[in-house]
Amino acid sequence: MHRPARIIAVSAALLASSVALAGERTVTLAVDKMTCASCPYIVKQALTRVSGVKRADVSFEEKSATVTFDDAATSVAGLTKATADVGFPSRVVER
């Protein structure tokens, strides 16, 4: 393989591997302080305003939020901060 072609091949492989590391992730948060029917709406609004969040499903009955997000744009800490900032502390549910 010629040197320029080899450089291009290695660069493409490195780029592909870095893209594979960053990606979509789903996490479930326990949001215990939801006490009324409007609480899930407030939590969902807070989560969907976080850059990188693709979807947030909030359940009053289960007192939880399932969030799909781009982990290159935000983190679990960013999600829990968003819920805490609107009065609803949350924590990751281990599954």
QUIZIBEL-V442829 format. One record per residue. N is the residue number from 1. SS is DSSP state (H for helix, E for strand, C for the rest). PHI is phi in whole degrees, 0 to 359 (999 if undefined). PSI is psi in whole degrees, 0 to 359 (999 if undefined). Layout:
# QUIZIBEL-V442829
n-><N;N>
ss-><SS;SS>
phi-><PHI;PHI>
psi-><PSI;PSI>
This chain:
# QUIZIBEL-V442829
n-><1;2;3;4;5;6;7;8;9;10;11;12;13;14;15;16;17;18;19;20;21;22;23;24;25;26;27;28;29;30;31;32;33;34;35;36;37;38;39;40;41;42;43;44;45;46;47;48;49;50;51;52;53;54;55;56;57;58;59;60;61;62;63;64;65;66;67;68;69;70;71;72;73;74;75;76;77;78;79;80;81;82;83;84;85;86;87;88;89;90;91;92;93;94;95>
ss-><C;C;H;H;H;H;H;H;H;H;H;H;H;H;H;H;H;H;H;H;H;C;C;E;E;E;E;E;E;E;C;C;C;C;C;C;C;C;H;H;H;H;H;H;H;H;H;H;C;C;C;C;E;E;E;E;E;E;E;C;C;C;C;E;E;E;E;E;E;E;C;C;C;C;C;H;H;H;H;H;H;H;H;H;H;C;C;C;C;C;E;E;C;C;C>
phi-><999;291;304;299;293;295;298;296;296;294;298;296;294;295;296;298;290;289;292;293;289;267;180;283;222;237;224;251;249;274;234;289;272;286;238;216;294;276;302;300;298;297;297;298;300;298;290;288;279;285;301;100;284;264;202;222;247;244;243;293;299;267;50;215;225;253;237;253;212;272;286;275;258;210;222;300;299;294;290;293;294;299;289;295;296;255;94;231;303;221;214;289;266;282;235>
psi-><135;153;311;322;322;317;317;318;317;318;318;320;318;318;316;321;325;326;323;329;323;138;192;137;148;135;148;130;138;129;83;336;12;121;352;173;337;344;313;324;314;315;315;316;317;317;318;345;348;128;130;346;126;327;143;120;120;132;119;318;318;354;52;164;129;121;130;128;163;113;357;341;331;181;172;321;323;324;313;329;318;317;321;323;337;15;12;84;145;164;155;136;121;131;999>
